[in-house]
């Protein structure tokens, strides 16, 4: 298990970068080349469905074999927990552990809540390697990258520590910490304050259309992630625009 690193404070000034197209270094890594002077883009990247996508073994939903593996009916878990409790949990009004424990008492009393959370997080941890490679390329060339995601506290910590993403991004903005979630405008305002960036300096890449529209309404740049373009292409086009 990787340990959590200490984040460096993000500089509040806005650097000027000179990006145009990309070149390839001696190791075959893509890098942005310098050509035209533009204001830096601070990339705000969604997690689930973009950087992290399903089970490590096959990319299927984390709960695909939940009934078989843990004797928990997925439909009952959805009805007794996700539909009724999740909204308050994901914006930080309720804690995951006791709330899920209460639901399990009703639908699967033999299951320990810690075991379910471990299963859930481990089964929902497949990192999309091409996206990660493009994050690394962007950061090598001075583009800050933050995760902008609807998460509760425990999984946000799992993403950054157990999955090692604290070594790959400049920070995480998540809904339970913000007290609001995408697509609520308060989330985007919190993110701007957290990073010290103006709305027009921020680029959201997200797989959910309402989140894209909400970000644009707040003055952000935003691109819908549908898998037809890689992150490098999206970022390069947005910088050159």
N, C-alpha and C positions, 0 to 999 in steps of 0.2 A: 504493500500500500504506500502510495506516495504521500509525502508530508506536505502540509500547506506552507506556501512561501509567504514572505512578507511583501506586501504590495508597496511599490514606490508611489509617492504622490504624483499625480498627473500634473504636468505643467499647465498653467492657466493661459499662457500666451498661445497664439495661433501661429504655428510655423508655416512657412511657405515651402512647398515641394515643387518639383519639376518633373511631372510624370507625363508620359505619352504612351508609348507601347512597351512591350516587355522584351527582355532578352533572356538568354539562358546562360547560367554560369557553368563552370567546369564540371560541376557535379550534376548538371541537368536540372537544377532548380530554376523555376521561373522567377524573374526579378523585373521590377519596373525600371524602364530606362528614363533618363532625364531629357526633356525637350522643352515643353512649354510650362511657364510659371503659372501655377494655379494654387488656390487655397486648399489646405489639407482637408480630406474627408475623414471624419471619425466614424468608423464602421460600427453599427449596432446590430448584432447578429442574433436572430432567434435561435433557440436551442432545439426543441423537439420538432422533428420533421425537416430540419436543416442540418445542424451539426451532429445531432444525436437522433438515431432513427431505429428504434425497436431492439429486438434481442440480438446479442452479439453473434449468436450462431447462424441466424438466418434472416434477421431484420423484421420478423413478425412482431405483432403487438405483444407487450410484456405479459398480458393476461391470457394469451392464446391457450396455454395448457394449465391454467390456474386450477381448474376443477380437478384435473387429473393429478397434478403435482401436490396440491395442498388441500384438496377436498373443499374448496370454496367455490360456490356457484357464482359465476361472473355476473349474471343478471341480478342476483340478490345483492351483490356488492355494489353494483351500479345504483340500484334502487335505495339501498339503506345507507349508502355512504356518499358516492360521487354526486348523485342528483340532489341530495339534501344538505350535505355538509361541505362539499369541496369548495364552493365559492367563498365561504367564510375562512376556510383554511388557507386558500391561496392568496388572500389579501391580508393575512396575518391576524384575523380576528379570533381564530380558534387554533389550537395546537394540534398537529397531526396525530401524535401518539395517543393521547387519551380519547380523542374523538373516534379514531379508527378502532381502538380497543372496545369502545362501547358498541360499535356496529358489529364487531366480530362476536360479541356476546350473544347477539341476536341471530346471526346467520351461520357462524362456525365457532362455537364456544371452545372447541378443543385446540384451536389455533392460537398461538401466542402472537401478539401484535408485532413484536420485534422480528419474528421469523417472517411474517408477511412483508414487512417493510424491507428487510434484507433481500428477499426474493424479488420484490417489485423493483427496487433500485438496480439490482444486478441484471435483471431481465430487460431493463430499459436503458441500456448503456452502450449501444453500438455506435461508436464514433464513425462518422462518414469521412474516410481518410482523404479524399480529394478536397473536401472543404477545409479540413485541418491543414493540409499542405498550402492552400491558398491563404489561410490566416497567417501562417508562418511567413510566407512571402511578403504579405502586406506589412507585417510588423517589422520585418527586416528593413523595409524601405520607409519606415517612420510613420506608418499609418496606425493610429491607436485602434484597437479592436476590443469592444465590450460585448458581453452576452447581455441581451435584453429579453427577458423571459418571464413567463408566468410560472412561478415556482413557490413552494412553501420553504421554510427555513432548512429542514433536514435534507431535502434533495438538492437544494442550492449548495449546501456544504458538501454533499456527496459529489456533485459535479466538479467542484473546484478542488477537493482534496483526494478522494478515493479514485476519481477518474483523471486526476492530474491536470485539469484544465486551468488551474491557477498558473501553471507554467506556460500556457499557450495564449492567454489573453491578458489584457490590461486590467480587467475587473469584471464584475457582474452586477447588473441592475435587475432585481427581481421583485415580483409583485408583493410578496409578504413583507419585504423590507420597505417598499414604496408605500404600502397601505392602499394600493390601487393596482389594477391590472390592465393590460392591453385588452381592448382598445379604448379604455377610459383616458381622457385627455390628461388627467392628473399623473398618470404613469409617465407620459412623455415629458411633462414638465419636470417631474422628479429626475428623470434621466438627464435632462439638460443641466439641471443644477448639480447633479452628482459629478458629471464630467467637466463642468465649467465651459460647455460649448453652447454656441448660439444654434437655434433650430436649423438654419440653412447650412450649417457645417456638419450636420448629422445625416447619415445614410442608414436606413433600416432595411435589412433583408429578412423577409418573413414569409412563411407559407400560408398565411391567413389573410384573405382580402380585407376584412374589416379592420385589421391592424394596420394594413398599408394605408387605407383611406384615412384612418384616424391620425396616423403619423403625418400624412400630407396636410391634413387640416390644421395641424400644429406647426406647419412651416418646415417640416422635415423633408428630405429626399427619401423616397421609399421605392423599393423594387419587390415585386411579388416573386417568391421562389417557387418555381414549378418544375425544376429539374431539367429544363431545356437548355440552360446556360450555366457554365460554371461560375463560381464566385469571383474568380480572377477577372473574367470577362465583364461581369457586372460592375465590379469595382473600377476597372480601368475606364469603362465607358462613362461612369459617373464622375470620375475625376476629370476626364477630358471634356466633359460637357460644359 
